[in-house]
Amino acid sequence: MGNNLIPLRIAGVGYSLPETVITNEDLTKLYDTSDEWIYTRTGIKERRVVSGEENAIDLGYQAAKNAIEKSGIDIEELDLILAASSAPPDLYPAIACHIHQRLGIQRQIPAFDITAACSGLIYGLSIAKAYISSGMYKNILIVATDNNSRLVDWTDRGTSILFGDGAGAMVVTASEDGVDDVIAIDIKADGNYGNLIELAFDGKNCPLVEQYEEKPKGIRMNGRGVYTFVAKILPHYVEELVAKAGMNADDIDYLIPHQANIRIIQAVQERLGYSDDKVVTNIKYYGNTSAASIPIALAESVEKGKVKLGTTAILCGFGAGMTWGGAVVRLREGIC
Ligand code: COA
């Protein structure tokens, strides 16, 4: 390798989805819309949503358990838990701390959340890579979980059509054979575009200081603005990432992108010159599950046999912030 950095192995991936399905047809009971309008603009037909007491912690816990089982790593060997979420049920304790407790881990290890919206899994992988490379930690669990159905404004037909709930997880470890499964990784943010997707926290001022002012409720999104921003930067960004990996697009087997809008996915696909069988899409059934969307797409496509192992893939995503990121990874046998 020519340096002292420790390579990373992706040891296991898993996912979890709530059972309740909401179809586009169902949404016509809430507002004036149609299956045709939603499907042609987004590629979404239905999405899953939590019900009752179920929340992002439950989904994240299931996905984590799944990924840990696949990895063959004992829970007491985990050195760090990272949770990526933009829809936590509480501001604290962190979801990562809840997952630590739910898994029944006895060791006291660090656990914290990352707020990078839909780029959360890539941000988590990048953080995990830095810790593993340096030798600081060996085994890291990354959980990406969101339940945006509790945060969207269900009267806003421009936004609530897009989101669904779900969780994905990845266990990464120090590679024993010198091969790094993260061939290239990059994360970015530009806060100047922060107002494209916002979710205000409804904190109240002290009444002795000033009158409390009601904040707007639910996710507020400039859909057209997001689309224009992402369509402009992402295809070129992914191309640069492939170059950073020292590869040509043809050398890489799959594109496993964030599932936000089928037209954005197709723009990246076209730039890479990929045929449909190289591109993983499940947006039709789950909508945009935020941080969870990449790991769900990865784990499900392997489970269903669409993605073969012993291959390579480009992961890429973007979200509120604006944040974005991508990775070229190796998918070894046994991860799922
Ligand atoms: N059904 C029917 N009509 C709808 C509608 C719906 N669900 N939502 C919006 N409309 C209407 C609007 O009111 C508007 O009507 P008007 O022209 O009479 O004012 C018209 O459709 C066009 O609205 P616009 O918001 O410009 O539509 P669009 O073509 O940009 O599509 C999105 C909207 C949200 C589907 C699209 O912008 C998008 O997917 N953007 C990316 C968002 C994204 O990826 N966010 C997540 C980031 S992680």
Residues whose N, C-alpha, C, O or C-beta is under 5 A from the ligand:
A	BS01	COA	D32 T33 S34 W37 R41 T42 C118 R157 G158 I161 G223 R224 V226 Y227 A260 N261 F318 G319 A320
